[in-house]
Amino acid sequence: PMAEETEEPMAEETEEPMAEETEEPMAEETEEPMAEETEEPMDEATEEPMVDSEAALGNLRDVTDGAGDLNFFGTAVDTFAVGDLLTQEDQPLTVFVPNDDAFNARLSELMELANDPVVGVATLQHHIVAGVYTAEDVVALAESGDALITLAGTPLTFELVDGNVVINGTATIYEADLAASNGVVHKIDAVMSLPSVLDVITVYNADVAEEGEEEDLETDFTTLVTAVETAGEPVTSLLAGEGPFTVFAPSDAAFNNLPPGVLEAVLNSPPSLVGVLGAHVVEQRITAEDLVDGATFNTFIGFPLTVSVDEDGNVFVFENVKVVSVITAANGNIIVVDNVIVPPRPEGTGDEDAEAPAAEATEEATETPSE
């Protein structure tokens, strides 16, 4: 009995379990997981770096510095200390960069901008747009007639000429889509000058008219353009002249805030209209930095505008006339405002020909609806 009890259990317990535990699990664990884990991740790993490969080109400043023929642009950026625009990563930008030949063609003129940093900075910003617009996007803009607004607040218009995109009628894109980590660069063959005050408000007017969104845009100057054209000389010559000057430009919404009948009455009286427009013009370039609390500026008709700043930081130039934005043009600045400036008639003059045409026109106009 002792021999039978020791031999048989040993054979059964050692052989059979070993065969089951070593063969089957090895086959399952080594083949299937390896196939799944090595193939799919490799495909994903190769695609992601390709997307990020644009970052390897560097930021916008790196791209312009490395282009070979955009050296003057880098010098200008350093001169006016706006290099941070091209290196920041918070806001993607599209930069239309004039090549070195373009800068050389206007070198003496551009050198003078070093003495006028406001215009110099604005001229550079006139070549930069917030957002990324590829060559395909720019062609679409040329076909639609829509404009882009630069960091200077100035408009860029596009047209197709012999298959090439021309900007503002002067600069042609000859090499496009130089990708950067924070935007895109397009090379152009000319330095684009800032437009005049009259050109700026006229282009804004044309673009808005095409889009049919006049009442929704703060920088829609349709009514202002009509007023300038109706007034004629000397207003048009002033706005297209050498300057510098500043126009406090009411938007269409601002004109709509006038009492009923006022605008029509003023437009029907050209001498009065000149006076009203004159109350919005100052014969000096006023920048955003100049709009400090208590600052006073004399308008073209001699009426003073005094700046006030409320506790929320809103800037007013007269009563309820609030500053919306500042646009730098070649011959002056445009300060967009949300109401029309209506100065009062000087008290105690009793003079029919008192030098307050804006007040007279407004007073006459406000009487019109009640008659």
Helices and strands as residue ranges (DSSP letters): H 2-51, G 52-57, H 60-66, H 71-79, H 83-87, E 93-98, H 100-105, H 107-111, G 112-115, H 117-125, E 128-130, H 135-144, E 148-149, E 155-156, E 158-161, E 164-167, E 171-180, E 183-188, H 197-211, G 214-216, H 222-231, H 235-240, E 245-250, H 252-256, H 262-267, H 270-278, E 281-282, G 288-290, E 296-298, E 304-306, E 308-309, E 315-318, E 321-329, E 332-337, H 357-367, G 368-370
